[in-house]
Amino acid sequence: MNIEKKIELLRQMYTIRAFEEQAEQLYALGKIHGTMHLSIGMEGSAVGAIAALRPDDLILSTHRGHGHCIAKGADLQRMAAEFMGKATGYCRGRGGSMHIADPEGGNLGANGVVGGGIPIAVGVGLSIKMQKRDQVILCFFGDGAANLGPFHEGLNMAAIWKLPVIYVCENNQYAMSCSTRRAFAIPRISDRAAAYGMPGVTVDGNDVLAVYEAVSAAVKRARTGEGPSLVENFTYRWRGHSKSDANVYRTREEIESWKKKCPIQRFRALLIKEGALTEERAKQIEQQSYTAIESAVTFAEASPEPNLESIEEGVYA
């Protein structure tokens, strides 16, 4: 990977962090309604995985999907507007935090249903294969989804049909408040891949380059017709499951220990050590990311609310 691309990965991680910190503030001010799920501390997983894709490749996201959306190249203004329920958003304000989609950019959407994207990825992968295209579909999900039926059924079907699907499990170690140590009898979720005849690998999800390399190998395999892979990114969310999470099931010491493993600071330090960045340039990239998010929020706040006469358009139940 060349220096320019590495610097872009750092910029994307800072942009995700800035967006989510701003989102947290907007929620506290009562400008965001409902709930949201933050991925602060997990930026390396989203950025490293999506960096392995081509622009025309596809992704399926999760309820914790702001980072996926940004890493796939979302327009920050439209994303912020959607987040705030405005008519200028990607889904005209109907999707909000958990259902942002950008089909033109290859983001087929976040999903409020745990594991909901896993079987959808089978359908998308089958469509790609039947149309003889060389695209791939990258499907994100969390550790909690790996204990649901759609995980087993989806991976089995994708393997049987050798579909171009890369399953990325973002193992942040807690399914809501349930630790993976209590929910799994195996040390690595990726071990389950063997049961479906596909490669499985666990990588340090806070090492953006390790994630990139693992997903790149899976993408190459999928694109050449060899079928799906399972990549487990071992990471950690600094915040609670959602805004209603009192966070009483883990200690402050545990959280602080993981903050010391921040994927952004870790990658920044590496780039400076390699001579790809100076400390001054790194600070400039950080500030530019925060400025871009502030500008996006200003746009969103000035955007109109959805028209009540058309509010039900595109909404299905």
Backbone bond lengths (Angstrom), bond angles and torsions (degrees), N, CA, C in turn:
res aa  C-N    CA-C-N  psi(-1)  N-CA   C-N-CA  omega(-1)  CA-C   N-CA-C  phi
1 M - - - 1.459 - - 1.535 109.20 -
2 N 1.345 116.79 130.20 1.455 119.54 -178.07 1.528 111.70 -77.08
3 I 1.326 115.51 169.01 1.461 121.35 -175.05 1.522 111.68 -62.89
4 E 1.333 116.45 -41.06 1.463 119.86 -178.24 1.529 111.50 -60.07
5 K 1.327 116.32 -40.92 1.465 119.11 -179.30 1.526 110.48 -69.59
6 K 1.317 117.25 -37.57 1.463 120.14 178.13 1.525 110.66 -62.45
7 I 1.324 116.14 -42.18 1.469 119.69 178.69 1.516 110.42 -64.37
8 E 1.326 116.98 -36.38 1.466 120.42 177.80 1.530 111.33 -65.36
9 L 1.326 117.03 -36.46 1.462 119.92 177.08 1.527 110.18 -62.93
10 L 1.321 116.82 -41.97 1.460 120.20 177.86 1.520 110.87 -62.47
11 R 1.326 116.27 -42.74 1.460 120.70 178.86 1.535 111.12 -60.61
12 Q 1.323 116.25 -43.09 1.464 119.86 179.79 1.524 111.34 -63.23
13 M 1.326 116.89 -41.47 1.463 119.66 179.79 1.528 111.25 -64.33
14 Y 1.324 116.24 -41.16 1.469 119.40 176.93 1.528 110.92 -64.52
15 T 1.326 116.78 -38.14 1.470 120.50 -179.80 1.520 111.04 -64.90
16 I 1.325 116.58 -41.47 1.468 120.60 176.95 1.520 110.71 -62.75
17 R 1.328 116.59 -45.38 1.464 120.67 179.44 1.537 110.48 -61.33
18 A 1.328 116.10 -44.09 1.459 120.28 -179.70 1.523 111.41 -63.69
19 F 1.330 116.52 -41.69 1.471 120.39 179.66 1.525 110.45 -61.53
20 E 1.310 116.79 -46.16 1.461 119.19 -174.88 1.531 112.14 -73.36
21 E 1.306 117.24 -33.90 1.466 118.80 174.95 1.522 110.34 -65.96
22 Q 1.328 116.48 -39.24 1.463 120.31 176.86 1.528 110.74 -66.75
23 A 1.328 116.49 -39.73 1.464 121.01 178.23 1.521 110.75 -60.33
24 E 1.309 115.86 -41.74 1.459 121.05 178.80 1.532 111.10 -61.26
25 Q 1.317 116.31 -40.92 1.462 120.79 178.91 1.523 111.33 -67.55
26 L 1.327 116.40 -42.04 1.465 120.27 179.69 1.524 111.21 -63.26
27 Y 1.316 115.88 -37.63 1.469 120.27 178.06 1.525 109.94 -64.26
28 A 1.328 116.89 -43.48 1.465 121.46 179.87 1.524 111.27 -63.12
29 L 1.331 116.37 -30.15 1.462 121.08 179.67 1.529 112.59 -84.41
30 G 1.324 116.87 -1.08 1.464 121.26 179.55 1.518 114.08 78.63
31 K 1.332 117.17 17.36 1.464 120.45 -179.40 1.528 112.14 -92.07
32 I 1.324 116.57 -8.49 1.460 122.38 176.50 1.518 107.49 -119.72
33 H 1.304 116.38 133.80 1.463 120.43 -177.60 1.534 110.67 -108.61
34 G 1.322 115.61 161.97 1.456 120.46 -179.46 1.516 110.34 80.84
35 T 1.306 116.16 -134.01 1.466 120.40 178.77 1.514 109.22 -138.26
36 M 1.315 116.02 177.46 1.465 120.58 176.26 1.511 107.99 -158.08
37 H 1.313 114.69 162.15 1.464 121.88 -176.41 1.521 108.35 -126.93
38 L 1.317 116.38 114.01 1.457 121.63 -174.08 1.529 111.97 -92.70
39 S 1.325 115.37 147.62 1.464 120.83 179.52 1.524 111.08 -114.86
40 I 1.326 116.85 26.46 1.461 120.25 178.28 1.529 108.84 -58.06
41 G 1.332 115.93 126.81 1.458 121.65 -175.63 1.518 113.63 100.50
42 M 1.345 116.60 -11.14 1.466 121.60 -176.46 1.529 112.85 -113.13
43 E 1.317 117.58 13.27 1.464 121.16 -170.93 1.529 113.83 -60.32
44 G 1.317 117.23 -30.43 1.457 120.10 -178.88 1.514 113.46 -63.60
45 S 1.327 116.31 -31.34 1.461 120.59 -179.39 1.521 111.66 -66.86
46 A 1.327 116.83 -51.58 1.465 120.97 -178.52 1.522 111.71 -63.83
47 V 1.320 116.17 -48.01 1.461 120.66 -174.96 1.527 111.44 -68.98
48 G 1.321 117.59 -44.93 1.452 120.28 -179.49 1.513 113.15 -64.22
49 A 1.334 116.33 -40.23 1.464 120.36 -178.83 1.518 111.96 -67.72
50 I 1.317 116.87 -48.27 1.464 120.32 -175.41 1.522 111.68 -73.01
51 A 1.333 117.44 -23.99 1.467 120.20 176.31 1.521 112.11 -63.46
52 A 1.321 117.06 -19.92 1.465 121.32 -179.35 1.529 112.45 -82.61
53 L 1.324 117.25 -4.75 1.464 121.53 -177.07 1.516 112.58 -95.76
54 R 1.316 115.93 161.39 1.461 121.95 167.80 1.526 107.88 -86.33
55 P 1.331 118.15 160.64 1.466 119.93 178.77 1.520 113.63 -57.80
56 D 1.341 118.05 -30.54 1.465 119.63 -177.82 1.525 113.16 -88.89
57 D 1.319 118.04 -0.45 1.459 120.21 174.07 1.529 109.56 -73.96
58 L 1.326 115.62 167.93 1.462 121.02 -171.80 1.522 111.78 -120.06
59 I 1.330 116.06 155.89 1.458 120.55 173.00 1.523 110.33 -133.83
60 L 1.311 115.28 154.56 1.459 123.36 167.98 1.521 106.55 -122.45
61 S 1.323 116.66 132.38 1.443 121.78 -171.21 1.528 111.77 -109.27
62 T 1.325 115.95 -170.56 1.471 122.52 -177.12 1.518 110.19 -130.53
63 H 1.331 115.65 -179.51 1.463 120.08 175.33 1.531 111.23 -62.63
64 R 1.321 118.13 -21.42 1.470 122.65 176.03 1.529 107.79 -103.27
65 G 1.332 115.67 60.83 1.458 118.87 -165.79 1.514 118.25 -116.68
66 H 1.339 118.71 11.79 1.470 118.60 -179.66 1.529 111.36 -58.13
67 G 1.335 116.09 -41.43 1.459 120.12 -178.64 1.514 112.35 -64.96
68 H 1.325 117.21 -39.33 1.462 120.97 178.75 1.531 109.84 -61.94
69 C 1.314 115.19 -43.98 1.468 121.07 -178.02 1.527 110.68 -61.31
70 I 1.321 116.87 -47.10 1.463 121.22 -178.98 1.529 110.71 -66.84
71 A 1.327 117.18 -44.46 1.464 120.38 -178.94 1.524 111.89 -63.93
72 K 1.338 118.05 -25.61 1.472 121.58 178.83 1.517 111.10 -83.67
73 G 1.328 117.17 4.29 1.457 119.88 172.31 1.514 115.36 95.47
74 A 1.313 117.73 25.15 1.463 120.94 -178.15 1.523 111.72 -62.10
75 D 1.325 115.72 147.41 1.456 122.01 169.94 1.527 107.40 -70.87
76 L 1.325 117.35 118.88 1.459 121.09 -173.00 1.523 112.48 -64.33
77 Q 1.313 117.42 -33.34 1.455 120.28 179.30 1.528 111.30 -67.15
78 R 1.337 115.99 -46.64 1.467 119.41 179.22 1.527 110.97 -66.27
79 M 1.327 115.87 -33.95 1.452 119.57 179.16 1.525 110.81 -68.22
80 A 1.317 117.10 -45.36 1.464 120.92 178.59 1.521 110.92 -63.29
81 A 1.324 116.33 -38.65 1.461 120.43 178.90 1.528 111.28 -64.65
82 E 1.315 116.26 -41.02 1.467 119.69 177.23 1.522 110.39 -64.00
83 F 1.309 115.20 -42.63 1.456 121.00 179.83 1.529 111.44 -57.80
84 M 1.333 115.62 -35.55 1.458 120.99 -178.59 1.525 112.94 -94.32
85 G 1.351 116.35 8.42 1.454 120.62 175.35 1.517 114.95 72.56
86 K 1.323 116.98 31.25 1.458 121.29 -176.73 1.524 112.28 -97.33
87 A 1.318 115.84 156.70 1.463 121.85 -175.62 1.517 112.69 -65.86
88 T 1.329 118.26 -21.47 1.463 121.81 -179.31 1.526 112.81 -86.19
89 G 1.332 117.09 2.91 1.456 120.84 -179.50 1.517 112.53 -75.29
90 Y 1.320 115.92 170.68 1.462 121.83 -178.44 1.525 112.61 -56.17
91 C 1.318 117.18 -37.86 1.468 121.51 -178.72 1.528 110.83 -113.03
92 R 1.331 114.88 27.46 1.471 122.35 -179.91 1.536 112.26 56.75
93 G 1.328 115.19 30.29 1.455 120.28 176.93 1.505 114.60 85.29
94 R 1.322 118.01 1.36 1.468 120.62 -177.19 1.528 113.09 -85.42
95 G 1.321 117.38 -25.62 1.457 120.70 -173.73 1.509 114.35 -86.13
96 G 1.328 115.52 -45.27 1.451 119.34 -179.14 1.515 112.87 69.02
97 S 1.316 115.85 -159.22 1.459 122.30 -173.31 1.527 113.99 -59.60
98 M 1.319 117.45 -41.67 1.468 120.33 -171.32 1.516 115.10 -93.08
99 H 1.338 118.56 -2.82 1.464 119.05 -174.84 1.519 113.15 -136.84
100 I 1.331 116.85 30.27 1.461 119.78 176.86 1.529 109.65 -68.52
101 A 1.323 115.90 135.00 1.467 121.23 178.56 1.520 109.17 -138.80
102 D 1.309 116.14 147.25 1.466 123.27 177.50 1.523 108.21 -142.73
103 P 1.337 116.83 73.63 1.471 120.15 -176.70 1.522 113.84 -55.54
104 E 1.337 117.32 -37.26 1.462 119.66 -179.76 1.521 111.31 -63.70
105 G 1.330 117.02 -30.78 1.451 120.99 178.78 1.516 113.53 -90.61
106 G 1.331 116.78 1.52 1.458 120.75 178.80 1.514 114.65 92.52
107 N 1.330 117.24 4.04 1.465 121.14 176.78 1.526 107.80 -96.39
108 L 1.326 116.83 104.27 1.466 120.92 -176.92 1.519 112.58 -79.14
109 G 1.310 117.07 0.57 1.456 119.43 169.54 1.503 115.95 120.67
110 A 1.331 113.67 149.54 1.459 121.37 169.91 1.523 107.56 -80.01
111 N 1.327 115.99 168.95 1.465 119.97 -174.03 1.518 109.21 -145.67
112 G 1.318 116.60 124.61 1.454 120.93 179.57 1.517 113.92 -75.38
113 V 1.328 117.72 -9.96 1.457 122.10 179.44 1.531 108.77 -90.40
114 V 1.308 117.17 124.42 1.470 120.10 179.87 1.526 109.70 -60.31
115 G 1.326 116.12 124.00 1.459 120.90 -178.44 1.512 114.00 75.28
116 G 1.334 117.75 6.58 1.469 120.84 -175.34 1.516 114.28 -63.18
117 G 1.319 117.16 -26.92 1.459 119.33 -178.35 1.513 114.39 -80.92
118 I 1.333 117.13 -16.23 1.469 120.00 -174.84 1.526 112.41 -63.21
119 P 1.329 119.90 -50.56 1.472 118.37 177.11 1.523 112.72 -71.60
120 I 1.337 117.49 -28.51 1.462 119.38 176.95 1.522 109.76 -62.79
121 A 1.343 116.27 -37.03 1.463 120.48 179.21 1.523 111.39 -60.78
122 V 1.338 117.16 -32.86 1.467 120.50 176.91 1.519 109.61 -62.64
123 G 1.337 116.33 -45.58 1.464 120.11 179.30 1.517 112.48 -63.63
124 V 1.329 115.72 -42.48 1.468 119.40 178.97 1.529 110.20 -65.59
125 G 1.332 116.48 -43.58 1.452 120.28 179.27 1.521 112.11 -62.25
126 L 1.325 116.19 -39.33 1.468 120.45 178.17 1.525 110.42 -65.41
127 S 1.333 116.34 -40.44 1.463 120.40 177.87 1.522 111.09 -60.86
128 I 1.346 116.28 -44.81 1.463 120.58 178.83 1.531 110.75 -59.80
129 K 1.326 115.59 -44.65 1.460 119.91 -177.75 1.523 111.93 -67.05
130 M 1.326 117.32 -43.02 1.472 120.82 -179.14 1.525 111.60 -65.64
131 Q 1.336 116.33 -31.31 1.466 119.98 179.44 1.533 112.36 -88.13
132 K 1.352 114.90 1.20 1.465 121.01 176.83 1.533 112.37 57.18
133 R 1.327 115.15 39.81 1.460 120.29 174.82 1.528 108.44 -95.21
134 D 1.322 117.66 157.85 1.455 119.83 -179.15 1.535 112.21 -103.66
135 Q 1.319 115.89 24.86 1.459 119.87 174.73 1.526 110.32 -76.85
136 V 1.344 115.36 168.50 1.458 121.56 171.60 1.524 108.50 -130.74
137 I 1.321 116.25 160.27 1.456 122.44 175.62 1.526 108.16 -118.46
138 L 1.312 116.85 126.57 1.455 122.98 179.13 1.523 107.97 -105.34
139 C 1.327 116.37 121.61 1.465 122.05 -174.07 1.527 110.42 -114.34
140 F 1.335 115.95 115.54 1.460 121.40 177.49 1.534 110.91 -89.44
141 F 1.315 116.40 146.15 1.463 121.96 170.66 1.524 107.51 -160.88
142 G 1.330 116.23 167.58 1.451 120.70 -178.06 1.509 113.29 -100.66
143 D 1.319 116.45 176.60 1.462 120.62 -179.01 1.524 111.89 -63.16
144 G 1.337 117.49 -33.00 1.464 119.93 178.95 1.516 112.18 -62.19
145 A 1.345 116.60 -37.09 1.464 120.96 -179.37 1.518 112.05 -66.97
146 A 1.331 117.43 -23.04 1.465 120.71 -177.98 1.517 112.75 -71.91
147 N 1.321 117.63 -7.77 1.466 120.65 176.68 1.526 112.00 -106.92
148 L 1.314 116.51 15.20 1.459 120.96 178.74 1.527 110.69 -106.65
149 G 1.317 115.70 157.35 1.465 121.70 -179.13 1.514 114.90 -55.87
150 P 1.342 119.14 -43.61 1.471 119.36 -178.94 1.521 113.97 -57.89
151 F 1.336 117.15 -28.52 1.468 120.19 177.38 1.525 109.85 -62.26
152 H 1.317 116.76 -50.76 1.465 120.95 -176.83 1.529 111.61 -68.21
153 E 1.313 116.30 -44.11 1.466 119.76 -179.91 1.521 111.15 -66.80
154 G 1.337 116.24 -42.24 1.463 120.20 -177.97 1.514 112.55 -65.26
155 L 1.338 116.38 -48.02 1.463 119.11 -179.12 1.524 111.35 -65.21
156 N 1.326 116.57 -36.13 1.464 119.81 179.37 1.524 111.23 -63.74
157 M 1.333 116.82 -47.03 1.465 120.17 -179.17 1.523 111.42 -65.86
158 A 1.335 116.80 -40.93 1.462 119.97 179.80 1.528 110.59 -62.48
159 A 1.333 116.37 -36.72 1.467 120.35 179.88 1.522 111.69 -72.19
160 I 1.336 116.18 -42.81 1.471 120.14 -179.97 1.526 111.12 -58.11
161 W 1.337 115.49 -42.95 1.465 120.87 -175.65 1.531 113.20 -93.35
162 K 1.345 116.80 2.99 1.472 121.31 -179.33 1.530 111.78 50.67
163 L 1.321 115.12 54.72 1.457 120.74 -176.64 1.534 111.50 -84.46
164 P 1.323 116.89 151.24 1.473 121.38 -177.50 1.531 111.87 -81.06
165 V 1.318 115.66 63.94 1.460 122.03 -177.26 1.526 109.83 -116.37
166 I 1.317 116.37 134.05 1.469 121.34 171.29 1.516 106.71 -112.53
167 Y 1.328 116.54 114.43 1.461 121.40 178.33 1.529 108.78 -91.17
168 V 1.316 116.36 122.06 1.466 121.73 -178.88 1.527 109.05 -115.41
169 C 1.320 114.92 108.99 1.463 120.88 177.60 1.525 108.83 -91.05
170 E 1.319 115.96 114.22 1.461 120.99 176.33 1.532 107.87 -88.49
171 N 1.305 115.28 90.69 1.462 120.96 -176.17 1.529 109.13 -83.79
172 N 1.347 114.95 94.51 1.463 118.83 177.92 1.530 111.63 -94.33
173 Q 1.341 115.15 12.54 1.465 124.92 168.48 1.528 116.38 79.71
174 Y 1.342 116.65 -3.08 1.460 119.00 177.60 1.522 109.96 -141.69
175 A 1.333 116.41 123.70 1.455 122.14 171.11 1.526 105.26 -93.46
176 M 1.295 116.91 99.48 1.466 123.26 -165.31 1.532 107.32 56.63
177 S 1.327 119.10 -104.84 1.469 120.29 -179.08 1.524 112.77 -110.17
178 C 1.339 117.40 3.17 1.468 120.64 -176.24 1.524 111.00 -93.79
179 S 1.321 115.81 118.44 1.451 121.10 -179.23 1.524 111.03 -69.53
180 T 1.328 115.85 145.65 1.463 120.02 176.58 1.529 110.94 -63.24
181 R 1.320 117.14 -23.42 1.467 120.50 178.81 1.522 111.30 -65.57
182 R 1.331 116.53 -25.21 1.459 121.81 177.59 1.523 112.28 -95.34
183 A 1.319 116.80 -22.06 1.467 120.60 -171.47 1.521 114.28 -97.27
184 F 1.339 117.45 -14.69 1.457 120.93 -176.81 1.527 110.02 -129.41
185 A 1.333 115.86 140.67 1.464 121.13 177.50 1.521 111.36 -96.74
186 I 1.333 116.30 6.56 1.460 121.81 179.58 1.526 108.33 -121.14
187 P 1.340 117.95 151.84 1.464 120.00 -177.00 1.522 113.93 -73.67
188 R 1.336 117.06 -27.96 1.462 121.21 -177.14 1.525 109.88 -130.82
189 I 1.314 116.59 129.61 1.461 120.73 177.29 1.525 110.39 -63.02
190 S 1.320 116.72 -31.17 1.467 120.76 -179.54 1.522 112.59 -63.33
191 D 1.339 117.68 -18.80 1.470 120.46 177.88 1.527 111.26 -60.91
192 R 1.312 116.58 -24.79 1.471 119.96 -178.61 1.527 112.34 -68.66
193 A 1.308 117.52 -18.86 1.462 120.17 -179.25 1.524 112.07 -59.05
194 A 1.329 116.63 -33.97 1.470 120.75 -177.96 1.520 112.13 -59.82
195 A 1.333 116.24 -30.79 1.461 120.04 -179.47 1.524 112.29 -67.39
196 Y 1.317 116.63 -18.65 1.464 120.79 -178.43 1.523 112.16 -112.21
197 G 1.332 116.73 8.81 1.455 120.31 175.82 1.513 113.71 70.37
198 M 1.328 116.79 33.21 1.467 119.94 177.29 1.529 109.18 -129.54
199 P 1.330 117.45 157.45 1.466 120.03 177.19 1.529 110.58 -66.60
200 G 1.318 116.10 145.62 1.452 121.85 174.43 1.509 109.70 -136.67
201 V 1.321 116.96 134.97 1.455 120.33 -178.93 1.523 109.64 -141.66
202 T 1.324 116.34 143.14 1.462 122.32 175.12 1.522 108.20 -111.17
203 V 1.321 116.32 129.50 1.465 120.85 179.71 1.520 109.65 -128.63
204 D 1.318 115.18 164.50 1.457 122.34 175.34 1.525 107.97 -70.78
205 G 1.320 116.73 106.63 1.459 120.85 -177.22 1.509 114.34 -69.44
206 N 1.335 117.71 -10.57 1.460 121.31 176.53 1.527 112.23 -94.83
207 D 1.320 116.00 3.83 1.457 122.57 174.77 1.522 107.52 -108.22
208 V 1.330 116.50 97.68 1.461 120.73 -172.08 1.524 112.09 -59.51
209 L 1.331 118.54 -33.68 1.462 120.98 -179.79 1.526 111.99 -74.15
210 A 1.336 117.00 -34.64 1.467 120.02 176.58 1.525 110.20 -65.54
211 V 1.329 116.12 -40.45 1.473 120.43 176.95 1.519 109.65 -63.17
212 Y 1.310 116.53 -45.57 1.469 121.51 -179.83 1.526 111.40 -57.65
213 E 1.311 116.86 -45.53 1.466 120.83 -177.76 1.522 111.43 -66.47
214 A 1.333 117.26 -41.89 1.463 120.51 -179.02 1.525 111.20 -66.37
215 V 1.321 116.57 -44.23 1.468 119.91 -179.16 1.523 110.20 -71.52
216 S 1.322 117.73 -33.98 1.470 120.23 177.28 1.527 111.08 -60.09
217 A 1.329 116.56 -41.69 1.463 120.56 178.79 1.526 110.43 -64.30
218 A 1.337 116.14 -40.03 1.466 120.25 179.30 1.528 111.07 -68.36
219 V 1.325 116.35 -37.62 1.469 120.95 178.13 1.524 110.56 -63.98
220 K 1.317 116.21 -44.22 1.468 120.33 179.40 1.520 110.41 -60.08
221 R 1.305 116.14 -42.72 1.463 121.10 179.56 1.529 110.82 -63.28
222 A 1.323 116.35 -46.33 1.464 120.87 -178.33 1.520 111.44 -65.81
223 R 1.325 116.15 -39.84 1.465 119.86 -175.41 1.525 112.48 -70.08
224 T 1.317 116.61 -23.69 1.467 120.16 -179.75 1.530 112.35 -96.33
225 G 1.328 116.51 13.39 1.450 120.39 173.64 1.510 116.06 85.16
226 E 1.332 118.10 13.27 1.461 120.59 -177.24 1.530 113.52 -88.98
227 G 1.327 116.40 -7.09 1.454 118.74 174.21 1.514 115.03 103.76
228 P 1.336 115.82 -170.56 1.461 121.91 -171.72 1.523 114.11 -81.29
229 S 1.325 114.84 166.83 1.464 123.13 174.60 1.521 108.68 -140.72
230 L 1.321 115.27 160.02 1.463 121.69 175.54 1.523 108.49 -119.13
231 V 1.331 116.35 120.79 1.461 122.48 177.40 1.526 108.12 -115.30
232 E 1.318 116.27 123.30 1.463 121.15 178.11 1.527 108.97 -104.60
233 N 1.332 115.88 117.77 1.458 121.34 176.95 1.526 108.55 -97.86
234 F 1.310 115.89 109.20 1.466 121.43 -177.86 1.528 108.59 -82.82
235 T 1.328 116.53 113.57 1.451 121.07 -172.49 1.531 110.43 -145.87
236 Y 1.327 117.34 -159.68 1.465 120.01 -174.82 1.527 109.31 -161.71
237 R 1.316 116.06 134.58 1.474 119.57 174.36 1.526 109.24 -94.71
238 W 1.317 115.81 131.24 1.459 120.17 -178.50 1.522 112.07 -74.91
239 R 1.309 116.83 -31.91 1.462 121.31 -177.77 1.531 110.07 -93.03
240 G 1.332 116.19 175.70 1.453 120.74 177.65 1.516 111.54 -69.82
241 H 1.318 115.52 176.05 1.469 119.90 179.94 1.523 110.68 -56.04
242 S 1.313 116.92 -47.68 1.458 122.75 177.76 1.525 107.61 -145.36
243 K 1.320 116.23 -175.34 1.464 119.26 -178.28 1.526 112.81 -70.16
244 S 1.324 117.92 -13.77 1.467 120.79 178.44 1.523 112.18 -94.68
245 D 1.332 116.76 5.82 1.463 121.99 -175.96 1.531 110.01 -86.86
246 A 1.323 116.57 117.96 1.470 121.30 178.91 1.520 112.41 -75.36
247 N 1.330 117.25 -12.39 1.457 122.35 173.22 1.529 112.66 61.61
248 V 1.331 116.37 42.57 1.467 119.97 -176.74 1.536 112.79 -96.47
249 Y 1.296 118.09 -0.24 1.462 122.41 -174.07 1.526 113.00 -95.59
250 R 1.326 117.72 1.90 1.460 120.83 176.96 1.531 108.75 -142.77
251 T 1.297 115.77 156.85 1.458 120.16 -173.16 1.528 111.72 -88.23
252 R 1.316 116.03 157.60 1.459 121.24 175.10 1.531 110.16 -62.18
253 E 1.342 115.17 -35.49 1.454 119.67 -179.76 1.530 111.33 -62.64
254 E 1.336 115.90 -39.88 1.461 119.76 178.71 1.520 110.42 -63.94
255 I 1.319 116.47 -47.07 1.471 120.77 -179.47 1.524 110.72 -61.20
256 E 1.324 116.48 -45.35 1.462 120.17 -178.96 1.524 111.65 -64.29
257 S 1.329 116.94 -35.07 1.463 119.68 179.31 1.523 111.04 -63.99
258 W 1.338 116.55 -34.52 1.458 120.06 179.58 1.528 111.80 -79.44
259 K 1.326 117.03 -27.64 1.463 118.72 175.85 1.523 110.77 -63.47
260 K 1.322 116.11 -28.10 1.461 120.51 177.16 1.532 111.63 -71.43
261 K 1.343 116.27 -13.06 1.462 121.34 178.32 1.531 111.07 -103.16
262 C 1.324 116.63 23.73 1.467 122.68 -176.87 1.529 111.60 -48.33
263 P 1.331 118.42 123.79 1.471 120.16 -178.15 1.517 113.05 -64.39
264 I 1.323 117.18 -29.28 1.466 119.89 -178.80 1.522 110.89 -73.13
265 Q 1.322 116.31 -50.64 1.457 119.67 -179.16 1.525 111.31 -63.97
266 R 1.316 115.15 -34.70 1.466 120.61 179.41 1.525 111.01 -64.36
267 F 1.331 116.91 -45.22 1.459 121.14 -178.43 1.525 110.49 -73.11
268 R 1.310 115.98 -37.98 1.464 120.15 176.94 1.530 110.77 -58.73
269 A 1.326 116.31 -46.28 1.459 121.16 179.66 1.526 111.13 -62.11
270 L 1.335 116.55 -38.14 1.462 120.89 179.39 1.524 111.11 -64.31
271 L 1.350 115.97 -45.12 1.465 119.82 -178.66 1.529 111.50 -65.03
272 I 1.313 116.64 -36.83 1.462 120.13 177.85 1.527 109.85 -68.18
273 K 1.330 116.32 -41.64 1.468 120.79 178.95 1.522 110.97 -62.70
274 E 1.346 116.69 -38.33 1.464 121.26 -179.67 1.529 112.76 -75.02
275 G 1.330 116.78 -12.26 1.456 120.57 -178.24 1.511 113.64 86.14
276 A 1.328 116.80 8.22 1.462 120.82 178.99 1.520 111.70 -76.20
277 L 1.323 116.52 -23.59 1.464 122.92 -178.00 1.516 109.96 -138.71
278 T 1.318 115.19 150.30 1.456 120.38 166.97 1.520 107.64 -98.39
279 E 1.300 117.55 163.49 1.462 120.87 177.31 1.526 110.57 -60.45
280 E 1.313 116.40 -38.11 1.466 120.60 179.44 1.524 111.19 -64.48
281 R 1.341 116.49 -43.89 1.471 120.64 179.99 1.525 110.47 -65.62
282 A 1.318 117.47 -38.08 1.461 121.29 178.92 1.534 110.51 -62.72
283 K 1.326 116.43 -42.75 1.465 120.48 178.12 1.522 111.14 -64.03
284 Q 1.326 115.96 -36.36 1.460 120.57 178.71 1.529 111.06 -65.25
285 I 1.332 116.82 -43.01 1.473 121.02 177.82 1.524 110.09 -61.88
286 E 1.314 116.91 -43.15 1.465 121.00 178.31 1.527 110.69 -60.16
287 Q 1.325 116.64 -48.01 1.465 120.17 -178.18 1.523 111.55 -64.70
288 Q 1.327 117.03 -39.72 1.470 120.57 179.10 1.528 111.22 -61.73
289 S 1.324 116.23 -37.06 1.463 120.39 179.60 1.524 110.75 -65.75
290 Y 1.321 116.47 -44.63 1.462 120.33 179.76 1.524 111.01 -67.37
291 T 1.326 117.10 -36.66 1.465 120.94 177.96 1.527 110.69 -65.19
292 A 1.338 116.52 -40.01 1.464 120.60 179.37 1.525 111.14 -62.75
293 I 1.322 117.32 -38.55 1.464 120.39 178.95 1.521 110.72 -70.94
294 E 1.301 117.63 -39.40 1.466 120.43 177.30 1.526 110.57 -60.91
295 S 1.320 116.56 -40.41 1.463 121.38 177.92 1.526 110.65 -65.18
296 A 1.329 116.60 -40.26 1.467 120.88 179.54 1.527 110.83 -64.59
297 V 1.315 117.03 -41.09 1.468 120.96 179.49 1.526 110.41 -66.81
298 T 1.327 117.33 -38.77 1.472 120.72 176.58 1.521 110.26 -59.62
299 F 1.334 116.32 -43.79 1.469 120.97 176.53 1.525 110.83 -60.30
300 A 1.327 116.41 -46.11 1.461 120.82 -177.53 1.526 111.56 -63.64
301 E 1.315 116.81 -42.90 1.461 120.03 -178.69 1.526 111.49 -64.98
302 A 1.321 116.69 -30.24 1.465 120.83 -179.83 1.525 112.77 -85.89
303 S 1.322 117.17 -8.02 1.464 121.59 -177.58 1.525 111.04 -77.63
304 P 1.341 117.06 153.85 1.464 120.51 -179.10 1.525 113.18 -75.89
305 E 1.324 114.43 154.58 1.460 120.38 172.54 1.524 108.51 -72.58
306 P 1.337 118.96 157.92 1.467 120.23 175.45 1.523 111.29 -59.12
307 N 1.305 115.41 145.50 1.464 121.34 177.91 1.526 109.01 -70.69
308 L 1.313 116.70 126.86 1.466 119.91 -177.77 1.524 112.77 -62.30
309 E 1.318 116.88 -27.64 1.467 119.85 -179.26 1.528 112.41 -68.43
310 S 1.328 116.53 -23.40 1.465 119.62 -177.73 1.530 111.68 -119.32
311 I 1.323 117.16 14.79 1.461 120.61 -172.22 1.530 113.15 -62.25
312 E 1.352 117.49 -25.33 1.461 119.75 -177.48 1.537 112.39 -90.22
313 E 1.313 117.89 -3.78 1.455 120.07 179.62 1.541 110.25 -65.81
314 G 1.311 116.23 131.78 1.450 120.77 177.45 1.522 114.04 77.30
315 V 1.323 117.84 6.49 1.457 121.31 179.11 1.525 108.04 -108.27
316 Y 1.328 116.00 125.84 1.460 120.60 -176.03 1.527 110.09 -125.39
317 A 1.317 116.14 147.90 1.458 120.75 178.97 1.518 108.88 -142.32
